[in-house]
Amino acid sequence: NTTRGGDTVARLGGDEFVALLQGLDKGEECAAMLERLLTAIAHPFTINNKSFVISASIGVSIYPLDDEDPDTLLRHADQAMYAAKQSGKNRFLIYDPALDRFARDQHEKLERIRRALARREFVLFYQPKVNMRTGAIIGAEALIRWQHPERGLLPPAEFLPVIEDHPLAIEVGEWVIDTALAQMEQWQAGGLNIPVSVNVGALQLQQENFVERLQEIITAHPEILPGSLEVEVLETTALADLVKISKVIDNCRKIGVMFALDDFGTGYSSLTYLKRLPVTLLKIDQSFVRDMLDDPDDMAILEGVLGLGIAFRRHVIAEGVETAEHGTLLLQLGCELGQGYGISRPIPAQQLPLWTTTWQPNPAWADLQPVSRDDLPLLFASVEHRAWIAAFKSYLKGECETVPPLDHRQCRFGTWLEDEGQARHGIQPTFQAIAQLHLHVHVLATELQGLNASGQNFEALARLDELDYLKDSLLKQLEMLVQKNRQLAK
C-alpha cells in the first residue's frame, strides 16, 4: 500500500532492492514518501509463529537533478545508501556530491586496512582482569592495535569503525582470535596458563558459519585447553537477534567457548533477555564505573547490575577501575572482579608474564568485605557528598551556571543526614562529627559564593583547598562509620 501504481520495485541481489518512484517533483514529497516506506518496512511480520522486525537503509538519487544516465543514478543512490548505513541505519539519505568524496575516502581507508592486515601491521595488547580482593589474576582481554609505519601505534577507534559493516571486519576478527590463541600457546610453553577474551563484532557473530569457523581456528591450536577462550559481545549486538545469538552462544559452549556480555547496562537490558542469554559473565560498562565516585545515579545502576548478576547467577566484572578508590567502592558493593588502568593498562604480549609475577593488589583492597545492605546508604551518602562538592567547584570555576543548594539541609546528603542517617546512626559520636563537618562545608561554600558574587572570584578559587580538606575529612568519618558498624555486626 506504500508504493503507487506507476512505481517499480525490483531486487538487485542479496538484500539490495531498488525502487523507481515517479512524479515526486519536490523534496518534501520525496521525504514523506521515503518515511512511509521506512515505516512499512519496519512493520513487524510473522513466519512460523515467530515475530520478526527488520529495518532498511535507503539511498536516493533524483532524475534529472543528479544525472540522466541510469547507471550513474544507481551508483549515486548506492553511495547514499552506504552513507545511510554508516550514519545509523533505518534512515534515508539523498545523494550529495560530497558522498563521492566520502566513498573514495572510505575505499582508500578500507584498502589501507586490508594492506595492513596482509603486512602484519596489527598487534594485540592484553589488559589483565583480576580479583581485587584476593589478588588472583583471572584472565586478560586481547585488544587490537595498529602499528602504523608512519603514524605510530593507533587505538582501535582509529580504524575499527571504518570496517564495522564491511566483510573485512570478519577477516580482522578471525585474525584476532587466531593471534590470541597462538599467543596463549606461547605463554603455556613458558609456564603461564591464563584465559583470554576476544571481542567479536556484530557482522562476524551473525555470519551463518561463525561456530564452524571458530571451531576451525581453535582446532589449529590443539594445545589450548577448553574453556581458556572467552568471547565478548556487545549487549546491543546480542539483543538485536536474541534467538539467533542465544543459539550461537549455546553451540559455542559445546566446544568449550564461554561468552561475556560487554558494555552491560548501555543497551535495553531486561530480565527476560538475561534469562534467555546463556552468557557466563556480565561486564559493567566503564562509563558507570568511571563516574560512580561522583554520580549517585551511576552508582545506583552499578548496584542494580550487581543485583541482577547475583539473581541470575552470573559473574560480574567492572571495567574502568581507574583508581584505588574505584576498587574500594566496588569491593564494598560486592564486586570483586575488575579491569582498568588502576590495575593495568593494556600491555604488549611479551610483558604480560612478568606483570603476572610482580602485580600486587592495592593494600586497601586486602580482604575488604562487602558492606551490609543496611549500610549501603552510607556508600551512597559518600557519593552524593562528592557529587555536591564537584558541582559547587564547577560553578565557582564558571563551568556551569547553577549553584547547588547552599542550605546544608537541602542537598541530597543533608536530606539523608537529617532523616535516615539520624534515625540509624544518630547516637554514634562519629555521626555527630560527620554532621558538624557537613555544616562547616556549607558555611565555607556560602562564604566562597559571597566572594564570587562580589567580584572576588580569584580569592574564592584560592580557597578551594579548604573545601577539599573538609570533604576528605567527612569522607574519612563516613568510612569510619562503615567500619564501626561492620565490627558491631560481628
NORTAQUI-V410697 format. One record per residue. PSI is psi in radians with two decimals (none if undefined). OMEGA is omega in whole degrees, 0 to 359 (NA if undefined). D_LAST is the distance of its C-alpha to the last C-alpha in Angstrom with 1 decimal. Layout:
# NORTAQUI-V410697
PSI_OMEGA_D_LAST ; PSI_OMEGA_D_LAST
This chain:
# NORTAQUI-V410697
-0.15_183_71.5 ; -0.79_179_70.4 ; 2.83_183_73.4 ; 3.06_186_76.9 ; -0.63_183_80.1 ; -0.02_181_81.4 ; 2.74_180_78.1 ; 2.34_176_77.5 ; 2.28_182_74.3 ; 2.68_177_74.3 ; 2.20_179_72.0 ; -0.56_182_72.4 ; 2.60_180_70.2 ; -2.21_179_66.6 ; 0.44_180_64.6 ; 2.28_180_67.1 ; 2.77_176_69.5 ; 2.42_177_72.1 ; 2.24_177_73.2 ; 1.90_185_76.6 ; 2.15_185_76.5 ; 2.75_171_79.8 ; 0.34_178_80.9 ; 1.64_188_77.9 ; -0.37_184_79.7 ; 2.61_181_77.0 ; -0.68_181_73.5 ; -0.56_177_71.9 ; -0.73_179_73.5 ; -0.77_181_72.3 ; -0.75_181_68.7 ; -0.72_179_68.7 ; -0.74_181_70.0 ; -0.63_177_67.4 ; -0.72_178_64.5 ; -0.65_180_65.8 ; -0.77_178_66.1 ; -0.73_179_62.5 ; -0.73_180_61.3 ; -0.72_180_63.4 ; -0.64_184_62.1 ; 0.00_180_58.5 ; 2.27_182_59.1 ; 2.55_176_57.0 ; 2.82_186_59.0 ; 2.33_174_58.4 ; 2.16_181_59.4 ; 0.77_178_58.8 ; 0.26_176_56.5 ; 2.36_182_54.3 ; 2.41_180_54.1 ; 2.62_175_54.7 ; 2.29_177_54.9 ; 2.93_176_56.7 ; 2.98_182_57.6 ; 2.68_169_60.5 ; 2.19_187_61.4 ; 2.26_172_65.0 ; 2.45_188_67.3 ; 2.31_167_70.5 ; 2.60_188_73.8 ; 2.22_177_76.7 ; 2.36_359_80.4 ; 0.23_185_82.5 ; -0.82_183_80.3 ; -0.72_181_78.4 ; 2.97_177_81.3 ; -0.14_181_83.9 ; 2.19_183_83.4 ; -0.74_181_81.3 ; -0.69_179_79.7 ; -0.74_178_78.7 ; -0.72_180_77.3 ; -0.70_179_75.2 ; -0.73_178_73.9 ; -0.73_179_73.0 ; -0.65_179_71.2 ; -0.71_177_69.3 ; -0.73_178_68.2 ; -0.66_179_67.0 ; -0.74_180_65.1 ; -0.72_178_63.3 ; -0.61_177_62.4 ; -0.70_176_61.1 ; -0.79_183_58.8 ; -0.50_184_57.5 ; 0.12_173_56.8 ; -0.08_179_54.5 ; 3.04_180_56.6 ; 0.82_180_57.6 ; 3.01_176_60.1 ; 2.65_174_63.7 ; 2.39_177_65.3 ; 2.40_185_68.9 ; 2.40_177_70.6 ; 2.48_179_70.9 ; -0.46_179_72.8 ; -0.42_179_69.6 ; -0.52_176_68.3 ; -0.82_179_70.9 ; -0.70_179_69.4 ; -0.78_182_65.9 ; -0.75_179_67.1 ; -0.75_179_68.8 ; -0.73_179_65.8 ; -0.73_179_63.5 ; -0.76_179_65.8 ; -0.72_180_66.0 ; -0.74_179_62.2 ; -0.75_180_61.9 ; -0.64_179_64.6 ; -0.67_178_63.0 ; -0.68_178_59.7 ; -0.74_178_61.6 ; -0.66_180_63.3 ; -0.65_178_60.0 ; -0.74_180_58.7 ; -0.58_183_61.9 ; 0.10_179_61.8 ; 0.75_179_58.2 ; -0.22_179_57.2 ; 2.56_177_53.7 ; 2.79_176_50.8 ; 2.31_168_47.2 ; 2.83_184_44.2 ; 2.22_178_40.8 ; 2.09_183_37.5 ; 2.64_171_34.4 ; 2.38_187_31.4 ; 2.84_165_28.1 ; 1.94_188_24.4 ; -0.48_182_23.2 ; -0.81_184_19.7 ; -0.34_184_21.3 ; -0.01_181_24.7 ; 2.43_176_26.5 ; 2.06_188_29.9 ; -0.12_180_30.3 ; -2.98_178_33.9 ; 2.60_177_36.4 ; 2.25_178_38.4 ; 2.22_183_42.2 ; 2.18_185_43.7 ; 2.50_173_47.5 ; 2.74_178_49.4 ; 1.98_176_53.1 ; 1.42_186_54.6 ; 2.29_184_57.6 ; -0.46_179_60.5 ; -0.64_188_61.4 ; -0.07_179_58.3 ; -2.79_184_55.7 ; 2.10_183_52.3 ; 2.40_176_51.8 ; 2.85_184_48.6 ; -0.48_180_48.7 ; -0.32_181_49.2 ; -0.34_186_52.6 ; -0.49_182_54.0 ; -0.69_178_51.8 ; -0.47_181_52.7 ; -0.63_186_56.4 ; 0.12_188_56.1 ; -0.75_182_53.5 ; 0.38_182_56.1 ; 2.55_178_58.5 ; -0.38_178_58.9 ; -0.46_178_58.3 ; -0.59_179_54.6 ; -0.74_178_54.6 ; -0.78_180_56.3 ; -0.73_180_53.8 ; -0.72_179_50.9 ; -0.58_175_52.2 ; -0.72_180_52.9 ; -0.83_181_49.2 ; -0.83_182_48.1 ; -0.74_181_50.7 ; -0.70_179_50.0 ; -0.75_179_46.2 ; -0.70_178_46.8 ; -0.69_179_49.4 ; -0.67_178_47.0 ; -0.65_177_44.3 ; -0.73_179_47.0 ; -0.77_179_47.7 ; -0.76_180_44.0 ; -0.67_178_43.7 ; -0.50_179_46.8 ; 0.08_177_45.2 ; 0.06_180_42.0 ; 1.99_176_39.8 ; 1.91_184_38.6 ; 2.24_177_37.0 ; 2.59_180_37.0 ; 2.41_176_39.0 ; 2.54_178_39.2 ; 2.60_178_42.4 ; 2.30_179_43.3 ; 2.17_182_45.8 ; 2.96_185_47.8 ; -0.79_184_49.0 ; -0.74_180_52.6 ; -0.76_183_51.7 ; -0.56_186_49.1 ; -0.03_177_51.6 ; 2.54_188_54.5 ; -0.56_184_55.7 ; 0.49_184_55.4 ; -0.84_183_52.0 ; -0.74_180_50.5 ; -0.75_179_53.7 ; -0.70_178_53.9 ; -0.74_179_50.3 ; -0.71_179_50.9 ; -0.75_181_54.1 ; -0.73_179_52.3 ; -0.71_181_49.5 ; -0.51_179_52.2 ; -0.10_179_53.8 ; 1.27_188_50.7 ; -0.30_182_50.3 ; -0.25_183_47.9 ; 2.21_181_45.1 ; 2.50_176_42.5 ; 2.45_180_41.9 ; -0.08_180_38.8 ; -0.28_180_39.2 ; 2.32_177_40.8 ; 2.43_178_39.1 ; 2.24_175_41.0 ; 2.24_181_39.7 ; 2.41_180_41.5 ; 2.50_180_41.3 ; -0.77_182_39.9 ; -0.59_177_43.1 ; -0.78_183_45.1 ; -0.62_185_43.1 ; -0.17_181_43.4 ; -0.63_177_47.1 ; 1.38_190_48.2 ; -0.77_183_45.2 ; -0.85_182_47.2 ; -0.81_183_48.9 ; -0.64_178_45.9 ; -0.70_178_43.7 ; -0.70_178_46.5 ; -0.79_181_46.8 ; -0.76_179_43.0 ; -0.78_180_43.3 ; -0.61_178_46.4 ; -0.62_179_44.7 ; -0.51_179_41.7 ; -0.41_178_44.3 ; 0.21_173_45.4 ; 0.13_181_41.9 ; 2.17_178_41.5 ; 2.83_181_38.3 ; 2.53_172_38.2 ; 2.49_177_36.0 ; 1.90_187_36.5 ; 2.74_179_37.0 ; 0.65_184_36.7 ; 2.36_180_34.6 ; -0.20_183_34.5 ; -0.26_182_38.0 ; -2.51_182_40.1 ; 0.98_184_40.2 ; 2.60_172_37.3 ; 2.89_180_36.6 ; -0.62_180_34.6 ; -0.77_180_37.9 ; -0.78_180_38.6 ; -0.64_180_35.2 ; -0.64_187_35.7 ; -0.29_180_39.1 ; 2.02_184_38.6 ; 0.86_177_37.5 ; 2.70_181_35.9 ; -0.31_186_32.9 ; 2.40_172_31.7 ; 2.22_177_31.5 ; 1.98_181_32.1 ; 2.25_183_31.0 ; 2.41_186_34.1 ; -0.39_180_33.9 ; -0.63_178_35.2 ; -0.69_182_31.9 ; -0.77_183_29.8 ; -0.68_185_32.2 ; 0.09_186_32.1 ; -0.45_182_28.5 ; -0.43_185_27.7 ; 0.07_183_30.4 ; 1.81_182_31.0 ; -0.54_180_28.6 ; -0.70_177_30.8 ; -0.64_178_30.4 ; -0.63_178_26.7 ; -0.72_177_26.8 ; -0.76_180_29.1 ; -0.82_179_26.7 ; -0.68_179_23.8 ; -0.72_179_26.3 ; -0.72_178_27.6 ; -0.68_177_24.2 ; -0.69_177_23.7 ; -0.71_179_27.2 ; -0.74_178_26.4 ; -0.79_183_23.5 ; -0.64_183_25.7 ; 0.21_177_28.7 ; 0.80_175_26.9 ; 2.52_170_28.3 ; 2.60_180_27.1 ; 2.31_175_26.9 ; 2.47_181_28.0 ; 2.17_171_28.4 ; 2.79_175_31.8 ; 0.43_176_32.5 ; 1.67_188_29.6 ; -0.39_184_31.7 ; 2.94_175_29.3 ; -0.60_180_26.0 ; -0.67_176_24.9 ; -0.83_181_25.7 ; -0.72_180_23.7 ; -0.81_182_20.6 ; -0.68_178_20.8 ; -0.77_179_21.6 ; -0.67_178_18.5 ; -0.51_177_16.3 ; -0.21_179_18.3 ; 0.18_178_17.8 ; 1.93_183_21.2 ; -0.48_186_21.3 ; 2.32_183_25.1 ; 2.83_181_27.4 ; 2.36_179_31.0 ; 3.06_185_32.9 ; -0.45_177_34.5 ; -0.22_176_31.2 ; -0.97_175_31.0 ; 2.47_168_34.7 ; 2.83_172_37.9 ; 2.33_185_40.1 ; 2.72_178_41.8 ; 2.68_185_45.0 ; -0.67_184_44.7 ; -0.29_180_45.9 ; -0.28_186_43.0 ; -0.74_180_40.2 ; -0.75_179_40.2 ; -0.70_180_39.8 ; -0.71_182_37.1 ; -0.41_181_34.9 ; -0.27_185_35.2 ; -0.30_185_34.4 ; 2.41_175_31.8 ; 2.43_178_28.4 ; 2.75_178_25.6 ; 2.34_181_24.8 ; -0.52_180_22.5 ; -0.31_182_20.4 ; -0.21_188_19.7 ; 2.08_176_18.4 ; 0.49_178_15.3 ; 2.08_185_14.6 ; 2.72_177_12.4 ; 2.59_175_13.4 ; 2.78_177_12.1 ; 2.79_179_11.3 ; -0.55_179_14.7 ; -0.45_182_14.1 ; 0.01_176_14.1 ; -0.66_177_17.0 ; -0.48_177_19.4 ; -0.69_178_18.3 ; -0.74_178_19.5 ; -0.64_180_22.7 ; -0.70_179_23.2 ; -0.70_179_23.4 ; -0.71_179_25.9 ; -0.64_178_27.9 ; -0.76_176_28.2 ; -0.74_182_29.4 ; -0.71_180_31.8 ; -0.77_179_33.3 ; -0.79_180_33.9 ; -0.70_180_35.5 ; -0.70_180_37.7 ; -0.72_180_38.9 ; -0.68_177_39.8 ; -0.71_179_41.7 ; -0.81_183_43.6 ; -0.54_180_44.4 ; 0.00_179_45.7 ; 0.27_182_47.9 ; -0.29_174_46.1 ; 2.79_187_45.6 ; -0.31_186_47.5 ; 2.19_177_44.8 ; 2.35_178_42.7 ; 2.86_184_39.2 ; 2.21_180_38.5 ; -0.36_175_38.8 ; 2.16_186_37.6 ; -0.22_180_33.9 ; -0.13_187_33.3 ; -0.29_176_34.9 ; 2.87_184_33.2 ; -0.66_178_30.4 ; -0.75_179_27.8 ; -0.65_177_29.3 ; -0.78_177_29.4 ; -0.73_184_25.6 ; -0.78_186_25.1 ; -0.22_182_27.2 ; -1.58_184_26.1 ; -0.72_181_22.7 ; -0.81_180_21.2 ; -0.72_183_22.5 ; -0.64_185_21.4 ; -0.61_189_17.7 ; 0.08_191_17.3 ; -0.52_184_20.5 ; -0.16_183_19.4 ; 2.33_179_17.5 ; -0.63_179_20.0 ; -0.67_179_19.0 ; -0.69_179_20.1 ; -0.66_177_23.3 ; -0.68_178_24.0 ; -0.77_180_23.7 ; -0.71_180_26.2 ; -0.75_178_28.6 ; -0.71_179_28.6 ; -0.71_178_29.2 ; -0.77_179_32.1 ; -0.68_178_33.5 ; -0.82_183_33.5 ; -0.57_175_35.6 ; -0.80_178_37.9 ; -0.75_180_38.6 ; -0.69_178_39.1 ; -0.69_178_41.6 ; -0.76_179_43.4 ; -0.66_177_43.7 ; -0.67_177_44.9 ; -0.73_177_47.6 ; -0.75_181_48.7 ; -0.74_181_49.0 ; -0.46_181_51.0 ; 0.22_177_53.4 ; 0.18_181_54.2 ; 0.86_183_52.1 ; -0.65_180_49.9 ; -0.73_178_50.1 ; -0.68_179_48.7 ; -0.79_180_45.9 ; -0.57_181_45.0 ; -0.29_182_45.1 ; 0.22_179_42.2 ; -0.44_177_39.8 ; -0.61_177_38.0 ; -0.70_179_37.0 ; -0.73_178_35.5 ; -0.65_179_33.6 ; -0.80_178_32.2 ; -0.70_179_30.9 ; -0.87_182_29.4 ; -0.67_179_27.6 ; -0.72_180_26.3 ; -0.74_180_25.0 ; -0.63_177_23.3 ; -0.69_179_21.6 ; -0.64_176_20.3 ; -0.74_178_19.0 ; -0.68_177_17.1 ; -0.67_179_15.7 ; -0.69_176_14.6 ; -0.80_182_12.8 ; -0.72_180_11.0 ; -0.72_178_10.2 ; -0.64_178_8.9 ; -0.71_178_6.6 ; -0.69_179_5.4 ; -0.49_182_5.5 ; -0.29_182_3.8 ; none_NA_0.0
